[in-house]
């Protein structure tokens, strides 16, 4: 009887020990991961509080984010309408590119405001962050440079066919011309390197689109609107 029982006990004893080892190893791994995660969170919190100061409400960085968000949102609206109503594939592609790229940029800009613990709405007058640039003012209608008036938006939405395409190009070209000095100023004067880099990428993109829209207007025997003052 003992000869048959003893091998059975010996057979299961190593497996039980192995199971306990696995459980102990798993617990140790979970504890280590928890400590690493806690340490990482603690580092981020400590780094945020003890690191360099974040952009404030009067900084170039914050002013750029607030004003460019408003500027971009109008471009997204005009481009989205034109994409849905144009019958010209080239216009549709251009409108889609502008809509998607600037909509993504708005998300990025809003993320920065959250990271900087700043409000969504600008407490300062528009363009105040560009003091000394020569572009630190709104137009006579109170809009930022290049932005379309409500009457112009209504006109755009009343058109179709080539008339829609041409007017979209005219409005968007002027829109880019008004926004370009803003992104160039931010690229040169923002305090955060990532803000300067993003602004420079916007400047490069909009400069290329300005050239393209000028060419597309010429192909349609149309002229640009007067550029922003």
N, C-alpha and C positions, 0 to 999 in steps of 0.2 A: 504493500500500500504506500509506504513512504517513498519507495523507489519511483513510483509513478507521480506522486505529488511534487517531489522536490524539483524535477526538471521543469514542471509547469510553472512553479514559483520563480525559478531562475529565468524562464523565458519571458515572463511579464515584467520582471523587476527592471531590466534595462529600459524597456519602453516607457514605464512610468517615470523613471529618472529623466529620460530624454524629453518627455512631455513637460515635466517641471522646468527643465532647462529652456525649452522653447518659450514657456510662459514668462520665465524670469527675463529672458533676453528681450521679449516683446515689451515687457513693462519697462525695462531699462531704456529701450529705444524710444518709447513714448515719452518717458521722462526727459530724455535728452532733447527730443524734438520740441517738447514744451518749453524747456529752458532756452533753447535756441530762438524759438519764436518770441518768447517773452523778452529775451535780450534784444532781438531785432526791433520789436516795437518800442522798447525802452530807448534804444539808440535813436530811432526816428523822432520820438518825442523830445528827447534831450537835444538832438541836433537841431530840431526846429526851434526850440526855445533858446538855445545858447549860440546858434549859428549867426551868420550875418543877418541884418534886419531885412525884412521883406518890403517890397514896394508899398509906399503909402498912397493915400488918396490924392495927393498933389504931385505924384511922380509922373514922369513921362510914360513909364510902363503902364500904369493904371489908366491914365488919360487915353493912351493909344488903344488899350483894350476896350474901354467904354465906347469911344467914338467909332472905332473900326467895326465894332459889333453892330452899331446902328447902320453904318454905311453898308456893310456886307449884307445885312438883312434885306435892305431894299434891292440890292443886286440879285439876291436869291429869289425874291418875289418876281421881279421883272423877267429873269431868266426862266423861272418855272412856268410862268404864263406863256412865254414865247415858245418854249419847248413843246408845250401841249397844243399850241395853235398854229405854228408855222408848218408849211408844206415843203419847205426847202431842207433837204437832209443836212447840208452844211450848217445852216442856221440852227437846226435842231441839235446837232453835235456840239456846236459852240455854246449854245444856251445850256445844254446839259453839263458840259465841263465847268462852266462858270457857277451854275447852281450847286453842283456837288462839291466842288473844291471850296467855295466860300462858305457853304453850309458846314463843312467839316472844320474849317478854320474858326467859325463862330463857336463851335463846341470846344475847341481848344482854348479860345480866349476866355470863355465862361469858366472853364476849369481852372484857369489861372486865378481868376477873381476869387473862387472858392478857396484855393490854396493860400491866397494872400489874406483871407478873412475880410474881404471887401464886399460891399453891397453890389447887387446886380445893376442898379441904376447909378448913373454918374451924378454926384452931388455938386459938381463944378460946371461952369458954363462950357459949352462945346468949344473945342480947339484951344482951351486955356493952356493945355500942356505943351503947345507949340509956340509959346511966347519967344519972340526974337527970330522966328523963322521966316517972317513975312507972310505966313499962311495962317496966322493965329486969329482967324476971324471967320464968321459964317457969312453966307451971301446975304444980299439985301432982303431975301424972303425968309431969312432965319435958318435956312438949311445949310448943312455942311457942303463944302465945295463939290460940285459934280452931281449932287443928288437931284433927282427928278421931283418936280412939284406934284401935288395931288392932281392938278389939271392934266399934266403930262402923263401921269399914270393912267388916268381915265381915258385919255386919247389912245394910248398904246393898246388898252384893252378893248377899244372899239374897232380896231383895224384888223384886216385879214390879208392874206396873200403877200405879194411883194411889198405892199405899203407897210404891213406889220414888220416884215424883215428889216426894211430900211430904217424904220423909226426905232426899232430895238437896237440896231447897230449904232445909230446916232446917240441914243440915250445912254447906252452902255459904254460907248467910247468916251463920252463926256464924264460919265461916272468914274471910269478908270483914271481919266486925267485929273479929276479932283481928288481921288484917293491916293494917287501915286506920291505926291509930296508928303502925305501923312505917314505912309509906310517907310519912305526914305528917311524922314526925320526920326522915326522910332528906331530904324536900323542904325542910325548914327548916334543917338542920344539915350536910348533906354539903358537902365542900369544892369538889367539881367542879361547875361550872354544868350540865353535861349530865346528871349524876346527879340533881341537884335537879329539873331539868326532867322527866326520865323518871319520877321518884318522884311528882311532882305529877300527871302524866298518869295514873299508876296510881291515885292517890287519887281523882281525878275519875271515872275509870271504875268503880272499886269502889263509890264512893258512889252512883252511878246504879244499879248492879246491886243494891245493898242495898235501895234503894227498890222496884225492880222485884220482887225476891224476896219482900219483905214483902207486896206487893200480890198476888202469885201465891199465897202461902199463905192470905191472907184469902179469895181466890176459891175455894179448896179447903176452906174452913172448918177450917183448921189454924193452930196457933200456933207462933211461933218457939221454939227452944230458949233456955235461959238464956244471955245473952251472956257472953263471956269476962270473968273477974274483972279 
